[in-house]
Amino acid sequence: MLPTHALTLAPDELLRREWLLTDGTGGFAMGSAAAIPTRRYHAWHIVATDPPVGRVVMLHSAAEQVILSPGRQSERRIDLASFLFHGLSEPHPAGATLITRFEHEPGLVRWTIEIPVNGTKGAGTKPTRVTRELVLIPPPIAGEADAAPDGPRGGACRVRYSVMSDEAVRLVVRPLVALRDFHELIRETDLAERYCATRQGDLVRVELASNTAGNLAGRVNLACTAGSGGATPSAAAFVTEQQVWRNFRYPHESLRHQEDRENLYSPGAFMHDAPPGAALVLELESWPGAFEDRPRTTIEESLKTKCAHLAGLVSPLAERVPESDRGIVASLVCAADQFVVRRHAVSDTPSSTPVAQTRASIIAGYPWFSDWGRDTMISLPGLLLATGRTREARAALEAFASLCRDGLIPNCFDNATGHAEYNTVDASLWFIHALDAYVAATDDRDALRARCGRAAHEIIDAYRAGTRFSIAMQDDALIAAGSPDTQLTWMDARRDGIVFTPRFGKPVEINALWIHALRSLARRDDTRARELNALADRAAASFIEQFWNPRTDSLIDVLTPDASGTWRASNETRPNQIFAASLERSPLSMSQRAGVVKRVVSLLATPMGVRTLSPSDPGYQGRYQGSLFERDRAYHNGTAWPFLLGPLAEATLRADAFSPRSRINAIDLLTPAARSLLTNTPHACVGQLAEVFDADSTPAEPQRPGGCVAQAWSIAEILRAWLLARA
């Protein structure tokens, strides 16, 4: 029932696919299916040193070599790895050309490598076969015997090699270490001064020379066990031989017009020998912290736990959908699990000391995002409520409620410091939406009486009275926010001082969410029901009067104040109106919902997502490509977003009262993006769905994924809407 993926493609095709493993704390491993790093974020072990942020590249990769008939005249040395280097047009060494199969299973990636007899493919009947398996061992959960007292720390990365050969064989594995912030690159050439390597028995530590305080982010521990012929594994031999590998090239960074060059350090190499015909097994391990923090969980134990956990999530949902849906639903659920993390409790002030406890949260996207308030709240119904993870849903709500300040929940957290940033108008309203969905799913009234409910009322009162970033209710009971220099809605791209999609004033989705929030709290709190419903009535009347455009039978995107204070209506066709049509407690009538759906489907919908601007608009950007400036300009000016398919499908259902026809139409909208998880298309991450896609598509240039290769709300909203359509 759990999804597995197997690719038997040429190296250049494997290079166009990526894979992702996560450890539940914000740490991850990532790379290309060809095992060639093509991004600065491609590494075998990236640890969240302050979960889920403070992410550090520890074990980057390894250079591996098989030596057949070592020490004999017929000795042959075969490299298993490949890298891209500046000055070389082809990958070097040529290990990637020997890959015959790449597999991705829950919690594991595997490469099968075949070394032809006598160096010629097809010659002989028994080539030497090598498998490389990579697994992340999650850290223990708080309360378990091995858990750190101050919350989760990075677990371990295990890379297991299995070699079967008719010849005597020696396997040499040289780990390449970075110890850098995952956004940065190492450019120093004299890395011997940057690092120091020490040994304690069979264990090896690489540490930054500047890490005199022994910080978690500045050290990585390495170990290697090996065995052959069924013998009990023991420590592999380690040869101390410091090396600097220079001029790695990351083409994905080049495409973004970013620095793409890096140097890496190796403290030495692990090795082990096996006689002819004996299976050689070598396991390389990396972990942060002290030598004694080495996790004891085996690969098999970790995978068994992982599969049992995923099966427990998938099975109840599989029973609710037609058999033809089960592969899609299982893939969506397993993809969803990769975004759910545990985080330290944090404060928004640098001087505050984090509380020694952990709460659930949601990583917005891999590789570069942390847990964003907006993304967490939009994703929570699909990732947690739809999959039955209600305890984690409440924990995530409490985590953000505890950080509510002046009626705002955090927009995001700084990766280096973990400090909360509050520049958002919609995250707080999405919080109330998620809380309402949680109570509807669980009937947990205690959450309304506790911190979550108090935060919801703080949000309403702060928006009503006025709070940071000029967020305030106007005389017409609608919400206005921001200025020409701010970006407070989800369309928040800004680069070099330019706000590409200025939507200050009264955005349509903010006011739809505001009305929904008022109705939701009135429904849940009898003491304020009359007050909140009266306010919602005023806001709803103003909403229809000001946002409804009878010429287009749809909604205006934003109302912006001019110099005289007059509210000017945008003439752009954008998808934000779809939220007003999809929300359960919307100010729109059924026919108005249908008008919005018709306009969005006809002008903005694509197979892989909903465009952010109509192609007829002069500012439309059909391709998401080029420099960061060019990409940010296109980000919300045409680029298609898969997560918008969720509210579009829900609006389709609500506009026709969940009729059988509307259910078919909703599934049709969701199917291309959902099925892409099963097809392993080029430029995609295996088993995941990207943040964005090109807005334009032609047979010669079909829609390509872009942004984060794995995005939480892309998965969450398609899963949620799929189950809603099948309910």
C-alpha positions in Angstrom: 0.0 0.0 0.0 2.9 2.4 0.7 4.3 4.0 -2.4 7.6 2.9 -3.9 9.5 4.3 -6.9 12.0 2.6 -9.1 13.9 4.4 -11.9 15.9 2.6 -14.5 17.1 5.6 -16.6 20.2 6.9 -18.2 22.5 9.0 -16.0 21.4 12.3 -17.6 17.8 11.4 -17.0 18.5 10.4 -13.3 20.2 13.8 -13.0 16.9 15.5 -13.7 15.1 13.8 -10.8 15.6 14.6 -7.1 14.9 12.7 -3.9 14.1 13.8 -0.3 14.3 12.2 3.1 13.4 14.0 6.3 13.9 13.3 10.0 10.9 14.9 11.6 12.9 17.9 13.1 13.5 20.0 10.1 16.7 18.0 9.2 16.8 16.3 5.8 18.8 14.6 3.1 18.4 15.4 -0.5 20.1 14.8 -3.9 19.7 13.8 -7.5 18.7 10.3 -8.5 22.1 10.1 -10.2 23.8 10.7 -6.8 25.4 13.8 -8.2 24.9 17.0 -6.1 23.5 19.8 -8.2 22.3 22.2 -5.5 24.0 23.7 -2.4 21.1 21.9 -0.5 22.1 18.5 -1.8 23.7 16.6 1.1 23.4 13.3 2.9 22.9 14.8 6.4 21.5 18.3 7.1 20.8 18.7 10.8 18.4 21.1 12.4 20.5 22.1 15.3 17.6 24.2 16.8 14.6 22.3 15.5 13.3 22.9 13.0 15.8 25.7 12.1 19.5 26.2 12.5 20.1 23.8 9.7 23.7 22.8 9.0 25.2 20.6 6.3 27.2 18.1 8.2 27.9 15.1 5.9 27.8 16.4 2.4 28.5 13.1 0.5 31.3 10.6 0.0 33.8 9.6 -2.6 33.7 5.8 -2.9 35.9 3.4 -4.7 35.8 -0.4 -5.2 39.2 -2.0 -5.7 38.9 -5.5 -7.3 41.7 -8.0 -6.7 43.6 -5.5 -4.5 47.4 -5.8 -4.4 47.4 -8.1 -7.4 48.6 -7.4 -10.9 45.0 -7.5 -12.1 43.9 -4.9 -9.6 41.3 -2.5 -10.8 40.0 0.6 -9.2 36.4 1.7 -9.9 34.9 4.9 -8.7 31.3 4.7 -7.6 30.6 8.4 -7.2 30.3 11.3 -9.6 30.4 15.0 -9.1 30.3 18.1 -11.2 33.4 20.3 -11.2 34.2 23.7 -12.6 36.3 23.3 -15.7 34.9 19.9 -16.6 31.9 19.5 -18.9 31.0 16.0 -17.8 30.5 14.4 -14.3 33.8 13.1 -12.8 34.6 10.4 -11.9 32.3 8.2 -13.9 30.5 6.3 -11.2 27.1 7.5 -12.1 27.4 5.7 -15.5 27.4 2.4 -13.5 24.0 3.0 -11.9 21.4 0.5 -13.2 18.6 1.4 -10.8 17.4 4.1 -8.4 14.8 3.3 -5.8 12.8 5.5 -3.3 10.9 3.8 -0.5 9.4 5.3 2.7 12.5 6.4 4.7 15.1 5.1 2.2 16.8 5.7 -1.1 18.8 3.0 -2.8 21.2 2.8 -5.8 22.1 -0.4 -7.6 25.5 -0.2 -9.3 27.0 -2.8 -11.5 30.7 -3.0 -12.4 31.1 -5.0 -15.7 33.6 -7.9 -15.8 36.9 -6.8 -17.3 35.6 -3.3 -17.5 33.3 -4.0 -20.4 29.6 -4.0 -20.1 28.1 -7.3 -21.1 31.3 -9.2 -20.8 31.1 -12.1 -18.4 28.1 -13.3 -16.5 28.6 -12.0 -13.0 29.4 -8.3 -12.7 30.3 -7.0 -9.3 27.2 -5.5 -7.8 27.1 -2.7 -5.2 24.1 -1.3 -3.5 24.2 2.0 -1.6 21.3 2.6 0.8 20.8 5.9 2.6 18.5 6.3 5.7 18.0 9.1 8.2 17.6 7.9 11.8 15.2 10.4 13.6 16.2 11.6 17.0 14.3 10.1 20.0 11.1 11.8 20.9 11.0 13.7 24.2 10.3 11.3 27.0 12.1 8.3 25.4 15.2 7.0 27.1 17.6 8.4 24.5 16.0 11.8 24.2 17.9 15.0 24.9 16.5 16.8 28.0 16.1 20.1 26.1 14.2 18.7 23.1 15.0 16.8 19.9 18.4 16.9 18.3 19.6 15.7 15.0 19.6 11.9 14.7 21.9 10.1 12.4 22.5 9.4 8.8 23.4 5.8 7.9 24.7 4.9 4.5 25.0 1.1 3.9 27.0 -0.4 1.1 26.6 -4.0 0.1 29.2 -5.5 -2.3 29.0 -8.9 -4.0 31.9 -9.9 -6.3 33.5 -13.1 -7.6 36.8 -11.3 -7.0 38.5 -10.2 -3.8 37.3 -6.7 -3.1 38.2 -3.6 -1.0 35.6 -0.9 -0.5 37.0 2.6 0.3 34.6 5.3 1.5 35.9 8.9 1.9 33.4 11.2 3.7 33.2 14.8 2.5 32.3 17.2 5.3 30.9 20.8 5.2 29.7 22.1 8.6 28.1 25.2 7.1 24.7 26.9 7.2 22.7 25.1 4.6 22.2 28.4 2.7 25.9 29.2 2.5 28.8 27.8 0.5 32.4 27.1 1.6 34.8 29.1 -0.6 38.0 29.0 1.5 40.8 27.0 -0.2 42.9 26.2 2.9 40.4 24.1 4.7 43.0 22.4 6.8 42.9 25.6 8.9 39.1 25.6 9.0 38.7 22.1 10.4 40.3 19.9 13.0 39.9 16.1 13.1 40.2 14.0 16.2 39.8 10.3 17.0 38.4 8.4 20.0 39.0 4.8 19.4 37.0 3.9 16.2 35.1 7.2 16.2 36.2 10.2 14.2 35.1 13.8 14.9 35.4 16.7 12.5 35.0 20.1 14.1 35.3 23.7 13.1 38.6 25.1 14.5 36.6 28.1 15.7 34.1 25.9 17.6 35.9 26.3 21.0 32.6 26.1 22.8 31.7 22.8 21.3 28.4 24.0 19.7 26.2 21.4 18.1 26.4 23.2 14.8 30.2 23.1 14.6 30.9 19.4 14.8 30.0 16.1 13.2 31.0 12.6 14.3 31.7 9.7 11.9 31.9 6.0 12.4 32.0 3.0 10.1 31.3 -0.7 10.7 32.0 -3.4 8.3 31.8 -7.2 7.9 32.0 -9.9 5.2 30.8 -13.4 4.8 28.2 -13.2 7.5 30.8 -12.3 10.2 29.8 -10.0 13.0 30.4 -6.4 11.9 33.3 -4.6 13.5 34.9 -1.2 13.1 36.2 -0.6 9.6 39.8 0.6 9.2 40.2 4.3 9.1 43.2 5.9 7.3 43.8 9.5 8.4 44.5 11.5 5.2 43.2 15.0 5.1 42.2 16.2 1.7 40.5 19.3 0.2 38.2 18.7 -2.8 37.8 21.9 -4.7 35.5 23.5 -7.3 32.4 21.5 -6.9 29.8 23.0 -9.3 26.0 23.2 -8.6 24.1 23.9 -11.8 20.8 24.6 -10.1 22.5 27.6 -8.4 23.9 28.7 -11.8 20.4 28.7 -13.2 19.3 31.0 -10.4 22.3 33.3 -11.1 23.7 32.4 -7.6 27.2 31.4 -6.5 27.6 27.8 -7.5 31.2 26.9 -6.4 32.2 25.1 -3.2 35.2 23.3 -1.6 34.8 20.4 0.8 37.0 18.7 3.4 37.7 15.0 4.1 39.5 13.8 7.2 40.4 10.4 5.7 38.9 7.2 4.4 37.2 4.1 5.9 37.9 0.8 4.2 37.3 -2.9 4.4 38.3 -6.0 2.5 36.4 -9.2 1.6 37.6 -12.4 -0.1 36.1 -13.7 -3.4 32.4 -14.5 -3.3 31.9 -13.1 0.2 29.3 -10.4 0.7 30.9 -7.2 2.0 28.7 -4.9 4.0 30.0 -1.5 5.2 27.9 1.1 7.1 28.9 4.7 7.3 27.3 6.8 10.0 27.2 10.5 10.9 25.6 12.3 13.9 26.0 15.6 15.7 26.8 16.3 19.4 29.0 14.2 21.6 30.4 10.8 20.7 28.1 9.2 23.3 25.1 10.7 21.5 25.4 8.1 18.8 21.9 6.7 18.1 21.5 3.0 18.7 18.6 2.5 16.4 19.4 0.2 13.4 18.4 0.9 9.8 15.9 -2.0 10.0 14.3 -0.8 13.2 14.0 2.7 11.9 12.4 1.6 8.6 10.0 -0.7 10.4 8.9 2.1 12.7 8.6 4.5 9.7 6.5 2.0 7.6 4.2 1.2 10.6 3.6 4.9 11.2 2.8 5.6 7.5 0.6 2.5 7.2 -1.4 3.7 10.2 -2.0 7.0 8.5 -2.8 5.5 5.0 -5.1 2.6 5.9 -8.1 4.5 7.3 -8.1 6.9 4.3 -7.7 4.1 1.8 -10.9 2.5 3.1 -12.8 5.7 2.4 -11.9 6.1 -1.2 -12.4 4.0 -4.4 -9.7 1.4 -5.1 -8.6 3.5 -8.1 -7.8 6.4 -5.7 -5.7 4.4 -3.2 -2.3 4.8 -4.9 -2.8 8.6 -5.1 -4.1 8.9 -1.6 -1.2 6.8 -0.2 1.3 8.9 -2.1 -0.2 12.2 -0.9 -0.3 11.0 2.8 3.4 9.8 2.7 4.4 13.0 1.0 2.5 15.0 3.7 4.4 13.2 6.5 7.7 14.7 5.4 6.6 18.2 6.4 5.4 17.5 10.0 8.2 18.4 12.4 8.8 18.9 16.1 10.1 22.4 17.1 11.5 23.9 20.2 9.3 26.4 21.9 10.6 29.9 21.0 10.0 33.5 21.7 9.9 36.5 19.4 12.6 38.4 21.4 16.3 37.6 21.0 16.9 37.9 24.8 14.3 35.2 25.7 15.3 31.7 26.7 13.5 29.0 24.8 11.3 26.7 27.0 12.5 23.2 27.3 9.6 21.6 25.5 8.7 20.7 21.9 5.6 21.2 19.8 4.4 20.1 16.4 4.9 22.4 13.4 5.0 22.2 9.6 7.9 22.9 7.3 6.6 25.1 4.5 8.9 23.6 1.9 12.2 21.8 1.2 14.9 22.7 0.7 15.0 26.2 1.9 11.9 27.2 4.0 11.3 26.8 7.8 7.9 26.6 9.4 5.9 29.6 8.2 2.7 30.7 10.1 0.6 31.2 7.0 1.8 27.9 5.4 1.3 26.0 8.6 -2.3 27.1 9.0 -3.2 26.6 5.4 -1.6 23.2 5.4 -2.8 22.0 8.8 -6.3 20.7 7.7 -4.8 18.6 4.9 -1.6 17.4 6.5 -2.9 16.8 10.0 -6.7 16.8 10.3 -7.4 14.8 7.1 -4.8 12.2 8.2 -6.2 11.9 11.7 -3.2 13.5 13.4 -5.4 15.6 15.7 -3.0 15.7 18.7 -0.3 17.2 16.5 -2.8 19.6 15.0 -3.6 21.0 18.4 0.1 21.1 19.3 0.9 23.1 16.2 -2.0 25.5 16.9 -0.7 25.9 20.5 2.8 26.5 19.3 1.7 29.5 17.2 -0.9 30.7 19.7 1.9 30.9 22.3 3.7 33.3 20.0 0.7 35.6 19.2 1.8 39.2 19.7 -0.5 42.2 19.1 -3.0 39.9 17.4 -0.4 38.5 15.0 1.0 35.0 14.8 4.5 34.7 13.3 5.0 34.9 9.6 8.3 32.9 9.7 11.3 32.1 11.8 14.9 33.2 11.1 16.9 30.0 10.2 20.0 31.1 12.1 18.4 32.5 15.3 15.0 31.0 15.3 13.4 34.4 16.2 9.9 35.0 15.1 9.0 37.5 12.5 5.5 39.0 12.2 5.1 40.7 8.8 1.9 39.1 7.7 -1.8 40.0 7.7 -3.3 36.7 6.7 -1.5 34.2 8.9 -3.6 35.2 11.9 -6.8 34.8 10.0 -5.7 31.4 8.7 -5.0 30.5 12.3 -8.7 31.0 13.2 -9.7 29.1 10.1 -7.4 26.2 11.1 -8.7 26.3 14.7 -12.3 26.2 13.5 -11.5 23.2 11.3 -9.7 21.5 14.3 -12.7 22.0 16.6 -15.1 20.8 13.8 -13.0 17.6 13.4 -12.5 16.9 17.1 -15.2 18.7 19.1 -12.3 19.7 21.4 -14.0 22.7 23.2 -11.1 22.9 25.6 -8.9 24.3 22.9 -11.3 27.2 22.6 -11.1 27.9 26.3 -7.3 27.5 26.4 -4.5 29.4 24.7 -5.7 28.8 21.2 -9.1 30.3 21.8 -7.7 33.3 23.7 -5.3 33.9 20.7 -8.3 33.8 18.3 -10.1 36.5 20.3 -6.9 38.5 20.6 -6.6 38.5 16.8 -10.2 39.7 16.3 -9.8 42.5 18.9 -6.4 43.6 17.6 -7.6 43.7 13.9 -10.7 45.6 15.0 -8.7 48.2 17.1 -5.6 48.3 14.8 -2.2 46.7 15.2 1.2 46.5 13.5 1.8 47.1 9.8 -1.3 49.4 9.6 -3.6 46.4 10.0 -7.0 47.8 11.1 -10.7 47.5 10.6 -12.1 50.5 8.6 -15.5 52.2 9.2 -17.1 49.8 6.7 -16.0 46.8 8.9 -13.5 45.6 6.3 -9.8 45.1 7.0 -7.1 47.3 5.4 -3.4 46.6 5.8 0.1 47.7 4.8 1.6 50.4 2.6 3.4 50.6 -0.8 6.6 49.3 0.9 5.1 46.2 2.7 4.2 42.7 1.5 1.8 41.2 4.0 -0.3 38.8 2.0 0.8 35.5 0.6 1.7 37.3 -2.6 4.7 38.7 -0.8 7.7 38.6 -3.3 10.2 41.4 -2.8 13.7 41.8 -4.2 16.1 44.7 -4.1 13.5 47.0 -2.5 10.9 46.2 -5.2 7.5 44.8 -4.1 6.4 42.9 -7.2 2.8 42.5 -6.3 1.8 45.4 -4.1 -1.6 44.5 -2.5 -1.8 47.0 0.3 -5.2 48.3 1.2 -8.1 45.9 1.2 -7.2 42.5 -0.4 -10.1 40.3 -1.3 -9.0 37.1 0.5 -8.1 39.0 3.7 -11.6 40.3 4.0 -13.2 37.0 3.1 -11.1 35.4 5.8 -12.1 38.2 8.2 -15.8 37.5 7.7 -15.2 33.8 8.0 -13.2 34.3 11.3 -16.0 36.4 12.8 -18.7 33.9 11.9 -16.5 31.0 13.1 -15.9 32.5 16.5 -19.5 33.6 16.8 -20.5 30.0 16.2 -18.1 28.7 18.9 -18.5 31.4 21.6 -22.0 32.2 22.8 -20.8 35.1 24.9 -19.8 37.1 21.8 -22.0 35.6 19.2 -24.4 38.5 18.8 -21.5 41.0 18.7 -19.4 39.1 16.2 -22.3 38.2 14.0 -23.4 41.8 13.8 -19.9 42.8 12.8 -19.8 40.0 10.2 -23.1 41.2 8.8 -21.7 44.7 8.3 -18.5 43.4 6.8 -20.3 41.0 4.5 -22.6 43.8 3.1 -19.5 46.0 2.5 -17.7 43.1 0.9 -20.4 42.5 -1.7 -20.9 46.2 -2.3 -17.1 46.9 -2.8 -15.7 43.7 -4.2 -18.4 42.3 -6.5 -17.9 43.2 -10.1 -21.1 42.5 -12.1 -19.3 43.1 -15.4 -17.1 40.1 -14.9 -19.4 38.2 -12.5 -16.5 37.8 -10.2 -14.5 39.6 -7.5 -12.0 42.5 -7.5 -8.6 41.5 -6.2 -7.7 44.5 -4.1 -8.9 47.9 -3.2 -6.1 50.4 -2.8 -6.3 53.9 -1.4 -5.1 56.8 -3.6 -3.7 60.1 -2.5 -7.2 61.5 -1.9 -8.2 58.5 0.2 -10.5 57.1 -2.4 -10.4 53.3 -2.7 -9.3 52.3 -6.2 -10.3 48.9 -7.6 -7.6 46.7 -9.2 -8.4 45.6 -12.8 -6.1 42.5 -12.6 -7.6 39.0 -12.6 -6.0 37.1 -9.9 -6.8 33.8 -8.0 -7.3 35.3 -4.5 -11.0 35.6 -5.1 -11.3 31.8 -5.1 -10.8 31.8 -1.3 -14.0 33.8 -0.9 -15.8 31.2 -3.0 -14.3 28.2 -1.2 -14.7 29.3 2.5 -17.7 27.6 4.2 -18.9 30.8 5.8 -18.5 33.0 2.7 -20.3 36.3 2.1 -21.0 35.1 -1.5 -24.3 33.5 -2.7 -24.2 30.2 -4.6 -24.5 31.9 -7.9 -21.7 34.3 -7.0 -19.5 31.4 -6.0 -20.2 29.8 -9.4 -19.3 33.1 -11.2 -15.9 33.2 -9.4 -15.2 29.5 -10.3 -16.1 30.1 -13.9 -13.8 33.0 -14.3 -10.8 31.4 -12.5 -11.2 28.1 -14.4 -11.4 29.9 -17.8 -8.5 32.4 -17.3 -6.2 31.0 -14.6 -6.5 27.2 -14.2 -3.7 24.9 -15.6 -3.2 21.2 -15.2 -0.5 21.7 -12.5 -1.8 24.7 -10.7 -3.7 28.0 -10.8 -2.0 31.0 -12.4 -1.5 34.1 -10.3 -2.3 36.5 -13.1 -4.4 36.4 -16.3 -2.3 35.9 -19.5 -4.0 38.9 -20.9 -2.5 41.2 -18.3 0.6 43.3 -19.5 2.5 42.2 -16.3 2.0 38.5 -17.0 5.1 36.3 -16.8 4.6 32.8 -18.4 7.9 31.2 -17.3 9.4 30.9 -13.9 13.1 31.1 -14.7 16.2 33.3 -14.7 17.8 35.2 -11.8 16.3 35.5 -8.4 15.0 38.9 -9.4 13.4 37.5 -12.5 11.9 34.6 -10.6 10.5 36.8 -7.8 9.0 39.0 -10.5 7.2 36.0 -12.0 6.4 34.4 -8.7 2.9 36.0 -8.4 2.5 37.4 -11.8 1.5 34.4 -13.8 3.4 31.4 -12.2 1.0 28.6 -11.4 0.6 27.3 -7.8 -0.6 23.8 -7.1 -2.0 24.6 -3.7 -4.6 26.9 -5.3 -6.2 23.8 -6.9 -7.5 22.9 -3.4 -9.7 26.0 -2.8 -10.6 25.9 -6.5 -11.9 22.3 -6.2 -13.7 23.2 -2.9 -15.3 26.2 -4.5 -16.4 24.0 -7.4 -18.1 21.7 -4.8 -19.8 24.5 -2.9 -21.0 26.4 -5.9 -23.1 23.3 -6.9 -24.0 22.1 -3.4 -21.6 19.1 -3.6 -23.6 17.5 -6.4 -22.3 14.4 -8.2 -21.3 16.6 -11.1 -19.4 19.0 -8.9 -17.5 16.1 -7.3 -16.4 14.8 -10.8 -15.3 18.3 -11.8 -13.3 18.8 -8.6 -11.5 15.5 -9.0 -10.7 16.4 -12.6 -9.1 19.7 -11.5 -6.9 17.8 -9.0 -6.0 14.7 -11.0 -3.0 15.9 -13.1 -1.1 17.3 -10.1 -2.0 14.4 -7.9 -1.0 11.8 -10.4 2.3 13.5 -11.0 3.5 12.0 -7.7 3.3 8.6 -9.3 4.9 9.4 -12.6 8.4 10.7 -11.7 8.5 13.4 -14.3 11.7 15.3 -15.2 12.9 18.1 -12.9 10.6 16.9 -10.1 11.3 15.4 -6.7 10.3 11.8 -6.5 7.0 11.3 -4.6 6.6 15.1 -4.0 4.9 18.1 -5.5 6.8 21.4 -6.1 5.9 24.9 -4.9 5.2 26.3 -8.3 5.0 25.5 -12.0 5.4 27.5 -15.2 2.2 29.3 -16.1 2.6 28.5 -19.8 2.8 25.0 -21.4 3.4 23.9 -24.9 4.3 20.5 -26.4 7.9 21.8 -26.8 8.0 23.4 -23.4 5.6 21.8 -21.0 5.1 23.2 -17.5 8.2 22.7 -15.3 8.2 22.6 -11.5 10.0 25.4 -9.7 10.7 27.0 -6.3 10.8 24.4 -3.5 10.9 20.9 -4.9 8.6 19.8 -2.1 5.9 22.2 -0.8 3.6 21.5 2.2 0.5 23.3 1.0 0.8 21.8 -2.5 0.4 18.4 -1.0 -2.0 19.4 1.8 -4.6 21.2 -0.2 -4.8 18.6 -2.9 -5.1 15.8 -0.3 -7.7 17.8 1.6 -9.8 18.7 -1.5 -9.5 15.1 -2.9 -11.0 13.6 0.3 -13.6 16.4 0.5 -14.7 15.5 -3.1 -14.9 11.8 -2.2 -16.7 12.3 1.1 
